[in-house]
Amino acid sequence: MRPGPRNLITDVEGLSVGHAACDRLKSGVTVVLGETPFVAAVDVMGGAPGTRETDLLAPHRLVEAVDALVLSGGSAFGLDAAAGVADILRTRGRGFRIGEVVVPIVPAAILFDLLNGGDKAWEASPYRALGAQALDAAGPDFALGRAGAGMGAMTGTLMGGIGSASYVLESGITVGALVAVNAFGSATAPGGRTFWAGAFEEGGEFGGLGPPRAKYDATIPLPRKPMAMGGAGNTTLAVVATDATLDKAAATRLAEAAHDGMARALLPAHTPYDGDLVFAAATGRRPLGDAPVEAMTAIGHAGALCLTRAIARAVFAARPAPGDLLPCWSELAD
């Protein structure tokens, strides 16, 4: 198992990613677009999710494939981003056909960044337009760190952002992850620059410092963001994707397994204050082969590892911006 050529989720054939963000707003939108409709599923483990069209991703629901997935800042206002994406997809003839009508299927999830220091005094929500801009920007290469839905994201101790990583399995199947890290927990060990994810790093993709050397100290108080919101300003949103042929039930299992990667990289994770959520996406370009259970085990394991690495890469890539309420990893002393 090795990272793909880009070490991004777009190493999964058939997917592209686009960002749109506003520096003044300190918020933005990220879109995962399929070249063709793809199988998708979702698993929510956080206590405070915000979503659109996720019920239809259950294995027993009618719709078998979606056109795009949206990750957005803006809390509930950010759900408008999916409408902007759907507007454009409809003009392209993309969507679920019912007679002469085409309805784009665009599940979405949001994170809370309304109290992160950006200017949120809008008269009309900007997220519909940001969603359309992110879709138009979709391609194989995209920025990490302060971009898209991760523009104003924060962990408990440092600025967060967008991260991504990939693996190519021995079977030739590719697995990748994309994440917007806005967590209640921390991505680094207290008092240092080492990432909880350090044991899973490939090369020097997030600093090459290795795992924390000190034993975890359970007496240290939990991190608390510098804002009076009762702890609610959180949520880590992820997409874990593969080019394998999965049905909705198998994709759901992939989303469930990938949450292990979040728990390895963020301490604590899945709290009542987080809306932690993982979408799974399968483009169906490669068969599972003659041993599907073994193949699914490998895909789930790789998905979790990619998500672990993607979270650390998001925090590692973040760079300072005016008005930040927390430092970036890049500003910490060696």
SEGU-784538 format. One record per residue (C-alpha): residue number from 1; residue in three letters; x, y, z. Coordinates in nm, 2 decimals. Layout:
% residues N
(NUM; ALA; (X; Y; Z)) ...
***
This chain:
% residues 334
(1; MET; (0.00; 0.00; 0.00)) (2; ARG; (0.14; 0.34; -0.11)) (3; PRO; (0.01; 0.69; -0.15)) (4; GLY; (-0.13; 0.78; -0.49)) (5; PRO; (0.05; 1.01; -0.73)) (6; ARG; (-0.12; 1.32; -0.59)) (7; ASN; (-0.17; 1.20; -0.24)) (8; LEU; (-0.52; 1.34; -0.27)) (9; ILE; (-0.88; 1.21; -0.29)) (10; THR; (-0.87; 1.28; -0.66)) (11; ASP; (-0.64; 0.99; -0.71)) (12; VAL; (-0.97; 0.80; -0.70)) (13; GLU; (-1.06; 0.79; -1.07)) (14; GLY; (-1.38; 0.97; -1.15)) (15; LEU; (-1.37; 1.24; -0.88)) (16; SER; (-1.27; 1.60; -0.88)) (17; VAL; (-1.27; 1.86; -0.60)) (18; GLY; (-1.34; 2.24; -0.60)) (19; HIS; (-1.31; 2.51; -0.33)) (20; ALA; (-1.46; 2.85; -0.29)) (21; ALA; (-1.40; 3.08; 0.00)) (22; CYS; (-1.41; 3.44; 0.12)) (23; ASP; (-1.12; 3.58; 0.33)) (24; ARG; (-1.34; 3.84; 0.49)) (25; LEU; (-1.61; 3.59; 0.57)) (26; LYS; (-1.35; 3.34; 0.70)) (27; SER; (-1.57; 3.06; 0.56)) (28; GLY; (-1.62; 2.86; 0.24)) (29; VAL; (-1.74; 2.56; 0.06)) (30; THR; (-1.58; 2.24; -0.08)) (31; VAL; (-1.75; 2.02; -0.35)) (32; VAL; (-1.67; 1.66; -0.44)) (33; LEU; (-1.79; 1.61; -0.80)) (34; GLY; (-1.83; 1.28; -0.98)) (35; GLU; (-1.75; 1.25; -1.35)) (36; THR; (-2.07; 1.04; -1.35)) (37; PRO; (-2.31; 0.96; -1.06)) (38; PHE; (-2.15; 0.76; -0.79)) (39; VAL; (-2.26; 0.54; -0.50)) (40; ALA; (-2.26; 0.73; -0.17)) (41; ALA; (-2.33; 0.66; 0.20)) (42; VAL; (-2.29; 0.84; 0.53)) (43; ASP; (-2.22; 0.77; 0.89)) (44; VAL; (-2.27; 1.03; 1.17)) (45; MET; (-2.10; 0.98; 1.51)) (46; GLY; (-2.09; 1.34; 1.63)) (47; GLY; (-2.37; 1.47; 1.86)) (48; ALA; (-2.45; 1.79; 1.67)) (49; PRO; (-2.47; 1.73; 1.29)) (50; GLY; (-2.62; 1.95; 1.02)) (51; THR; (-2.70; 1.78; 0.69)) (52; ARG; (-2.91; 1.79; 0.38)) (53; GLU; (-3.03; 1.48; 0.18)) (54; THR; (-2.85; 1.23; 0.39)) (55; ASP; (-3.15; 1.01; 0.47)) (56; LEU; (-3.17; 0.90; 0.10)) (57; LEU; (-2.82; 0.75; 0.13)) (58; ALA; (-2.94; 0.47; 0.35)) (59; PRO; (-2.91; 0.13; 0.18)) (60; HIS; (-3.29; 0.08; 0.17)) (61; ARG; (-3.37; 0.41; 0.01)) (62; LEU; (-3.46; 0.45; -0.36)) (63; VAL; (-3.18; 0.67; -0.50)) (64; GLU; (-2.88; 0.46; -0.59)) (65; ALA; (-2.63; 0.73; -0.68)) (66; VAL; (-2.55; 1.10; -0.62)) (67; ASP; (-2.40; 1.37; -0.84)) (68; ALA; (-2.19; 1.56; -0.59)) (69; LEU; (-2.12; 1.59; -0.21)) (70; VAL; (-2.09; 1.93; -0.04)) (71; LEU; (-1.89; 2.03; 0.27)) (72; SER; (-1.96; 2.38; 0.39)) (73; GLY; (-1.89; 2.63; 0.67)) (74; GLY; (-2.17; 2.86; 0.79)) (75; SER; (-2.36; 2.62; 1.01)) (76; ALA; (-2.73; 2.59; 0.89)) (77; PHE; (-2.68; 2.88; 0.65)) (78; GLY; (-2.42; 2.67; 0.47)) (79; LEU; (-2.67; 2.42; 0.36)) (80; ASP; (-2.76; 2.67; 0.09)) (81; ALA; (-2.44; 2.57; -0.08)) (82; ALA; (-2.59; 2.25; -0.20)) (83; ALA; (-2.87; 2.45; -0.38)) (84; GLY; (-2.60; 2.65; -0.57)) (85; VAL; (-2.44; 2.32; -0.68)) (86; ALA; (-2.78; 2.17; -0.78)) (87; ASP; (-2.86; 2.48; -0.99)) (88; ILE; (-2.56; 2.43; -1.21)) (89; LEU; (-2.59; 2.05; -1.23)) (90; ARG; (-2.95; 2.09; -1.34)) (91; THR; (-2.83; 2.31; -1.63)) (92; ARG; (-2.59; 2.04; -1.72)) (93; GLY; (-2.86; 1.77; -1.73)) (94; ARG; (-2.72; 1.59; -1.43)) (95; GLY; (-2.95; 1.44; -1.18)) (96; PHE; (-3.22; 1.18; -1.09)) (97; ARG; (-3.46; 1.16; -1.38)) (98; ILE; (-3.84; 1.15; -1.32)) (99; GLY; (-4.01; 1.17; -1.66)) (100; GLU; (-3.89; 1.50; -1.82)) (101; VAL; (-3.76; 1.64; -1.49)) (102; VAL; (-3.40; 1.62; -1.37)) (103; VAL; (-3.33; 1.65; -1.00)) (104; PRO; (-2.96; 1.67; -0.90)) (105; ILE; (-2.89; 1.47; -0.58)) (106; VAL; (-2.64; 1.67; -0.37)) (107; PRO; (-2.61; 1.56; -0.01)) (108; ALA; (-2.44; 1.81; 0.21)) (109; ALA; (-2.30; 1.86; 0.56)) (110; ILE; (-2.20; 2.18; 0.75)) (111; LEU; (-1.96; 2.28; 1.02)) (112; PHE; (-2.00; 2.57; 1.26)) (113; ASP; (-1.76; 2.87; 1.20)) (114; LEU; (-1.99; 3.16; 1.27)) (115; LEU; (-1.79; 3.29; 1.57)) (116; ASN; (-1.44; 3.25; 1.42)) (117; GLY; (-1.36; 3.62; 1.37)) (118; GLY; (-1.49; 3.66; 1.02)) (119; ASP; (-1.75; 3.91; 0.91)) (120; LYS; (-2.09; 3.73; 0.92)) (121; ALA; (-2.31; 4.04; 0.89)) (122; TRP; (-2.46; 3.94; 0.56)) (123; GLU; (-2.81; 4.04; 0.44)) (124; ALA; (-2.85; 3.73; 0.23)) (125; SER; (-2.66; 3.40; 0.28)) (126; PRO; (-2.35; 3.39; 0.06)) (127; TYR; (-2.33; 3.01; 0.06)) (128; ARG; (-2.55; 2.94; -0.25)) (129; ALA; (-2.31; 3.15; -0.46)) (130; LEU; (-2.00; 2.99; -0.29)) (131; GLY; (-2.14; 2.64; -0.37)) (132; ALA; (-2.17; 2.73; -0.74)) (133; GLN; (-1.82; 2.88; -0.75)) (134; ALA; (-1.68; 2.57; -0.58)) (135; LEU; (-1.84; 2.34; -0.84)) (136; ASP; (-1.70; 2.55; -1.13)) (137; ALA; (-1.36; 2.52; -0.97)) (138; ALA; (-1.37; 2.14; -0.95)) (139; GLY; (-1.06; 1.96; -1.08)) (140; PRO; (-0.79; 1.70; -1.00)) (141; ASP; (-0.57; 1.94; -0.79)) (142; PHE; (-0.68; 2.16; -0.50)) (143; ALA; (-0.54; 2.34; -0.21)) (144; LEU; (-0.49; 2.21; 0.15)) (145; GLY; (-0.51; 2.41; 0.47)) (146; ARG; (-0.70; 2.74; 0.47)) (147; ALA; (-0.93; 2.67; 0.17)) (148; GLY; (-1.29; 2.59; 0.09)) (149; ALA; (-1.49; 2.46; 0.39)) (150; GLY; (-1.17; 2.47; 0.60)) (151; MET; (-1.11; 2.84; 0.54)) (152; GLY; (-1.20; 2.94; 0.90)) (153; ALA; (-1.19; 2.60; 1.07)) (154; MET; (-1.03; 2.55; 1.41)) (155; THR; (-0.93; 2.26; 1.63)) (156; GLY; (-0.93; 2.29; 2.01)) (157; THR; (-0.58; 2.44; 2.01)) (158; LEU; (-0.48; 2.54; 1.65)) (159; MET; (-0.64; 2.66; 1.32)) (160; GLY; (-0.77; 2.37; 1.12)) (161; GLY; (-0.84; 2.35; 0.75)) (162; ILE; (-0.88; 2.11; 0.45)) (163; GLY; (-0.67; 1.79; 0.43)) (164; SER; (-0.65; 1.50; 0.19)) (165; ALA; (-0.45; 1.18; 0.15)) (166; SER; (-0.47; 0.86; -0.06)) (167; TYR; (-0.35; 0.50; -0.08)) (168; VAL; (-0.32; 0.26; -0.37)) (169; LEU; (-0.37; -0.10; -0.25)) (170; GLU; (-0.18; -0.41; -0.37)) (171; SER; (-0.50; -0.50; -0.56)) (172; GLY; (-0.48; -0.18; -0.76)) (173; ILE; (-0.78; -0.03; -0.59)) (174; THR; (-0.74; 0.33; -0.48)) (175; VAL; (-0.88; 0.48; -0.16)) (176; GLY; (-0.87; 0.85; -0.06)) (177; ALA; (-0.99; 1.09; 0.20)) (178; LEU; (-1.09; 1.46; 0.21)) (179; VAL; (-1.16; 1.63; 0.54)) (180; ALA; (-1.26; 1.97; 0.68)) (181; VAL; (-1.11; 1.98; 1.03)) (182; ASN; (-1.31; 2.20; 1.28)) (183; ALA; (-1.28; 1.98; 1.58)) (184; PHE; (-1.35; 2.02; 1.95)) (185; GLY; (-1.05; 1.81; 2.02)) (186; SER; (-0.68; 1.87; 1.93)) (187; ALA; (-0.47; 1.72; 1.65)) (188; THR; (-0.14; 1.77; 1.84)) (189; ALA; (-0.01; 1.65; 2.17)) (190; PRO; (-0.01; 1.91; 2.45)) (191; GLY; (0.30; 2.13; 2.47)) (192; GLY; (0.45; 2.03; 2.13)) (193; ARG; (0.42; 2.01; 1.76)) (194; THR; (0.38; 1.64; 1.72)) (195; PHE; (0.06; 1.50; 1.58)) (196; TRP; (-0.15; 1.23; 1.73)) (197; ALA; (-0.15; 1.09; 1.38)) (198; GLY; (0.23; 1.08; 1.37)) (199; ALA; (0.27; 0.70; 1.37)) (200; PHE; (0.07; 0.68; 1.04)) (201; GLU; (0.26; 0.95; 0.84)) (202; GLU; (0.39; 0.88; 0.49)) (203; GLY; (0.72; 1.05; 0.42)) (204; GLY; (0.72; 1.40; 0.56)) (205; GLU; (0.36; 1.49; 0.46)) (206; PHE; (0.29; 1.66; 0.79)) (207; GLY; (0.63; 1.76; 0.93)) (208; GLY; (0.81; 1.42; 0.98)) (209; LEU; (0.82; 1.46; 1.36)) (210; GLY; (0.70; 1.11; 1.43)) (211; PRO; (0.45; 1.02; 1.70)) (212; PRO; (0.43; 1.19; 2.04)) (213; ARG; (0.70; 1.07; 2.27)) (214; ALA; (0.52; 1.14; 2.60)) (215; LYS; (0.25; 0.92; 2.75)) (216; TYR; (-0.10; 1.07; 2.72)) (217; ASP; (-0.19; 1.26; 3.04)) (218; ALA; (-0.56; 1.22; 3.12)) (219; THR; (-0.54; 1.48; 3.39)) (220; ILE; (-0.49; 1.76; 3.14)) (221; PRO; (-0.81; 1.96; 3.08)) (222; LEU; (-0.98; 1.92; 2.75)) (223; PRO; (-0.91; 2.20; 2.50)) (224; ARG; (-1.16; 2.49; 2.47)) (225; LYS; (-1.19; 2.73; 2.18)) (226; PRO; (-1.17; 3.10; 2.26)) (227; MET; (-1.53; 3.18; 2.20)) (228; ALA; (-1.85; 3.21; 2.42)) (229; MET; (-2.06; 2.94; 2.24)) (230; GLY; (-2.10; 2.68; 2.51)) (231; GLY; (-1.86; 2.45; 2.32)) (232; ALA; (-2.08; 2.42; 2.01)) (233; GLY; (-1.84; 2.56; 1.75)) (234; ASN; (-1.71; 2.23; 1.60)) (235; THR; (-1.75; 1.94; 1.36)) (236; THR; (-1.51; 1.75; 1.14)) (237; LEU; (-1.65; 1.66; 0.80)) (238; ALA; (-1.50; 1.39; 0.58)) (239; VAL; (-1.54; 1.21; 0.25)) (240; VAL; (-1.37; 0.87; 0.21)) (241; ALA; (-1.37; 0.75; -0.15)) (242; THR; (-1.27; 0.45; -0.35)) (243; ASP; (-1.27; 0.34; -0.72)) (244; ALA; (-1.40; 0.00; -0.62)) (245; THR; (-1.75; -0.12; -0.71)) (246; LEU; (-1.95; -0.10; -0.39)) (247; ASP; (-2.33; -0.10; -0.33)) (248; LYS; (-2.48; 0.13; -0.07)) (249; ALA; (-2.45; -0.12; 0.21)) (250; ALA; (-2.08; -0.17; 0.15)) (251; ALA; (-2.03; 0.21; 0.12)) (252; THR; (-2.20; 0.25; 0.45)) (253; ARG; (-1.96; 0.00; 0.61)) (254; LEU; (-1.67; 0.20; 0.46)) (255; ALA; (-1.80; 0.52; 0.62)) (256; GLU; (-1.84; 0.35; 0.95)) (257; ALA; (-1.48; 0.21; 0.94)) (258; ALA; (-1.33; 0.54; 0.84)) (259; HIS; (-1.44; 0.70; 1.17)) (260; ASP; (-1.16; 0.51; 1.33)) (261; GLY; (-0.92; 0.74; 1.14)) (262; MET; (-1.09; 1.04; 1.30)) (263; ALA; (-1.05; 0.90; 1.65)) (264; ARG; (-0.68; 0.83; 1.59)) (265; ALA; (-0.60; 1.19; 1.48)) (266; LEU; (-0.82; 1.40; 1.71)) (267; LEU; (-0.85; 1.38; 2.09)) (268; PRO; (-1.13; 1.38; 2.19)) (269; ALA; (-1.34; 1.30; 1.88)) (270; HIS; (-1.72; 1.24; 1.83)) (271; THR; (-1.82; 1.46; 2.13)) (272; PRO; (-2.17; 1.59; 2.19)) (273; TYR; (-2.03; 1.93; 2.06)) (274; ASP; (-1.92; 1.79; 1.73)) (275; GLY; (-2.12; 1.70; 1.42)) (276; ASP; (-1.86; 1.45; 1.31)) (277; LEU; (-1.96; 1.28; 0.99)) (278; VAL; (-1.81; 1.07; 0.71)) (279; PHE; (-1.95; 1.04; 0.36)) (280; ALA; (-1.83; 0.74; 0.16)) (281; ALA; (-1.81; 0.75; -0.22)) (282; ALA; (-1.75; 0.47; -0.47)) (283; THR; (-1.70; 0.54; -0.84)) (284; GLY; (-1.72; 0.17; -0.94)) (285; ARG; (-1.42; 0.17; -1.17)) (286; ARG; (-1.27; -0.16; -1.03)) (287; PRO; (-1.43; -0.48; -0.91)) (288; LEU; (-1.38; -0.62; -0.56)) (289; GLY; (-1.25; -0.94; -0.70)) (290; ASP; (-1.30; -1.30; -0.59)) (291; ALA; (-1.27; -1.23; -0.22)) (292; PRO; (-1.50; -0.94; -0.16)) (293; VAL; (-1.49; -0.95; 0.22)) (294; GLU; (-1.11; -0.94; 0.23)) (295; ALA; (-1.12; -0.66; -0.02)) (296; MET; (-1.36; -0.46; 0.19)) (297; THR; (-1.15; -0.52; 0.50)) (298; ALA; (-0.85; -0.37; 0.31)) (299; ILE; (-1.05; -0.08; 0.18)) (300; GLY; (-1.20; 0.01; 0.52)) (301; HIS; (-0.85; -0.01; 0.68)) (302; ALA; (-0.70; 0.21; 0.41)) (303; GLY; (-0.99; 0.46; 0.44)) (304; ALA; (-0.94; 0.50; 0.81)) (305; LEU; (-0.56; 0.55; 0.76)) (306; CYS; (-0.62; 0.81; 0.48)) (307; LEU; (-0.85; 1.00; 0.71)) (308; THR; (-0.60; 1.00; 0.99)) (309; ARG; (-0.33; 1.14; 0.77)) (310; ALA; (-0.56; 1.39; 0.60)) (311; ILE; (-0.66; 1.54; 0.94)) (312; ALA; (-0.29; 1.60; 1.03)) (313; ARG; (-0.22; 1.74; 0.68)) (314; ALA; (-0.51; 1.99; 0.72)) (315; VAL; (-0.36; 2.13; 1.04)) (316; PHE; (0.00; 2.12; 0.91)) (317; ALA; (-0.09; 2.31; 0.59)) (318; ALA; (-0.29; 2.59; 0.76)) (319; ARG; (-0.13; 2.93; 0.73)) (320; PRO; (-0.20; 3.25; 0.94)) (321; ALA; (-0.46; 3.50; 0.83)) (322; PRO; (-0.57; 3.84; 0.98)) (323; GLY; (-0.82; 3.80; 1.26)) (324; ASP; (-0.74; 3.44; 1.35)) (325; LEU; (-0.84; 3.35; 1.70)) (326; LEU; (-0.59; 3.06; 1.73)) (327; PRO; (-0.23; 3.01; 1.61)) (328; CYS; (-0.15; 2.79; 1.31)) (329; TRP; (0.08; 2.48; 1.35)) (330; SER; (0.33; 2.66; 1.13)) (331; GLU; (0.37; 2.94; 1.39)) (332; LEU; (0.46; 2.70; 1.68)) (333; ALA; (0.82; 2.71; 1.80)) (334; ASP; (1.04; 2.41; 1.72)) 
***
